[in-house]
Amino acid sequence: MTNPPSSDKAVSTARQNTVAEGSARLLENSIAAALSAIEIYNKPDFKYREQVFSILIINAWELLLKAKLVADSGGRLESLYILKEDGQPKVSRTGQPLTIEILVAVKKLDLDPAIAGNLEALIGVRAVSVHFYASESLSYLVYTLGAAALQNYQTFVRQNFGRSLLEYNFYILPLAFAYNFKTLAMIECDKEPSAVAALLKSVTAAQEAIESSDFHLVCEIATELRSAKKFVAGTADISVVVAPTGSDKIVYRTQPLTDKYPLSYYEVMEKVRSALPGVKQSQIDGAIKSLNMKGNAAYSAYNFRTKLQQEKAKKSGSVPKGMTSIYNEDAIRMLIQILRKDEPAKGLTG
């Protein structure tokens, strides 16, 4: 006959169960808040979309970070309490212990700067939007911050709780007819209310300072709507379509180079100058050179006149002098970002 567990052991076991329960409950509530944020955002017609989304996604993150703090402290819910000078927790009017707010949790966990910046920006959006400021630019900012917040959320949950969220459709709608998908750097802040303009500028500045990591401060979208006929004609890198005869034959079509890189050097210069009226051609040329844009597939391609010319360049490892390049929209966004960053030093707007 086995001896019953001692009372101390039973208490310890009960406490461990409570610990796991507390962290798990916070996590489940966090996921529920995040899913509610997505559901609200994805409703076809919801007049208070950005405001409610920002409130709910911040609440989801606050619960998530508190779940992490509880888990890290061995399950001590007291680790979340705001303490008075005598060490006792402060309480609300209903007698419940007051807990730390989200930015304190961010600091305690020493989060990746991209997560911290994203959450601070969303808190700024919440403050701006609930005080009745609204604009198309603010709506777009919420979209870019929200997409990043959800990507960060999934990564954080997987890394810290070992849980996959693939069972959920964990994304906000990737396309919307109402938005003009352009880089934040190209939004004209002088046409926005002062509070919105200040928020946009702070997010853009923070974005430029963030180094590459597993997390994102914003996720910007570049998209273009095309008719089905044009899509079938081949505008993706590789298009796969069923042959129109109704047979099982699959047709592969590669994308023309000019579809991937539709802009000439002079068109690039014109677009950059439109965003930064004071920029000089020599400064654009310098930025192209410093970023090694020519020949970098992320931004440009050499416009070879013949296949033979291209093959010779491959064999020799050098491009003929005077070879022109064609560019994409990413090149413009990068140039604007770099040149705008240098504005105070170089007087681009003077």
Rosetta blueprint (number, residue, H / E / L):
1 M L
2 T L
3 N L
4 P L
5 P L
6 S L
7 S H
8 D H
9 K H
10 A H
11 V H
12 S H
13 T H
14 A H
15 R H
16 Q H
17 N H
18 T H
19 V H
20 A H
21 E H
22 G H
23 S H
24 A H
25 R H
26 L H
27 L H
28 E H
29 N H
30 S H
31 I H
32 A H
33 A H
34 A H
35 L H
36 S H
37 A H
38 I H
39 E H
40 I H
41 Y H
42 N L
43 K L
44 P L
45 D L
46 F L
47 K L
48 Y L
49 R H
50 E H
51 Q H
52 V H
53 F H
54 S H
55 I H
56 L H
57 I H
58 I H
59 N H
60 A H
61 W H
62 E H
63 L H
64 L H
65 L H
66 K H
67 A H
68 K H
69 L H
70 V H
71 A H
72 D H
73 S L
74 G L
75 G L
76 R L
77 L H
78 E H
79 S H
80 L H
81 Y E
82 I L
83 L E
84 K L
85 E L
86 D L
87 G L
88 Q L
89 P E
90 K L
91 V E
92 S L
93 R L
94 T L
95 G L
96 Q L
97 P E
98 L L
99 T E
100 I L
101 E L
102 I H
103 L H
104 V H
105 A H
106 V H
107 K H
108 K H
109 L H
110 D L
111 L L
112 D L
113 P H
114 A H
115 I H
116 A H
117 G H
118 N H
119 L H
120 E H
121 A H
122 L H
123 I H
124 G H
125 V H
126 R H
127 A H
128 V H
129 S H
130 V L
131 H L
132 F L
133 Y L
134 A L
135 S L
136 E H
137 S H
138 L H
139 S H
140 Y H
141 L H
142 V H
143 Y H
144 T H
145 L H
146 G H
147 A H
148 A H
149 A H
150 L H
151 Q H
152 N H
153 Y H
154 Q H
155 T H
156 F H
157 V H
158 R H
159 Q H
160 N H
161 F H
162 G L
163 R L
164 S L
165 L L
166 L L
167 E L
168 Y L
169 N L
170 F L
171 Y L
172 I L
173 L L
174 P L
175 L L
176 A L
177 F L
178 A L
179 Y L
180 N L
181 F L
182 K L
183 T L
184 L H
185 A H
186 M H
187 I L
188 E L
189 C H
190 D H
191 K H
192 E L
193 P L
194 S H
195 A H
196 V H
197 A H
198 A H
199 L H
200 L H
201 K H
202 S H
203 V H
204 T H
205 A H
206 A H
207 Q H
208 E H
209 A H
210 I L
211 E L
212 S L
213 S L
214 D L
215 F L
216 H L
217 L L
218 V L
219 C L
220 E L
221 I L
222 A L
223 T L
224 E L
225 L L
226 R L
227 S L
228 A H
229 K H
230 K H
231 F H
232 V H
233 A L
234 G L
235 T L
236 A L
237 D L
238 I E
239 S E
240 V E
241 V E
242 V E
243 A L
244 P L
245 T L
246 G L
247 S L
248 D L
249 K L
250 I E
251 V E
252 Y E
253 R E
254 T E
255 Q L
256 P L
257 L H
258 T H
259 D H
260 K H
261 Y L
262 P L
263 L E
264 S L
265 Y H
266 Y H
267 E H
268 V H
269 M H
270 E H
271 K H
272 V H
273 R H
274 S H
275 A H
276 L L
277 P L
278 G L
279 V L
280 K L
281 Q H
282 S H
283 Q H
284 I H
285 D H
286 G H
287 A H
288 I H
289 K H
290 S H
291 L L
292 N L
293 M L
294 K L
295 G L
296 N L
297 A L
298 A L
299 Y L
300 S E
301 A E
302 Y E
303 N L
304 F L
305 R L
306 T L
307 K H
308 L H
309 Q H
310 Q H
311 E H
312 K H
313 A H
314 K H
315 K H
316 S H
317 G L
318 S L
319 V L
320 P L
321 K L
322 G L
323 M L
324 T L
325 S E
326 I E
327 Y E
328 N L
329 E H
330 D H
331 A H
332 I H
333 R H
334 M H
335 L H
336 I H
337 Q H
338 I H
339 L H
340 R H
341 K H
342 D L
343 E H
344 P H
345 A H
346 K H
347 G L
348 L L
349 T L
350 G L
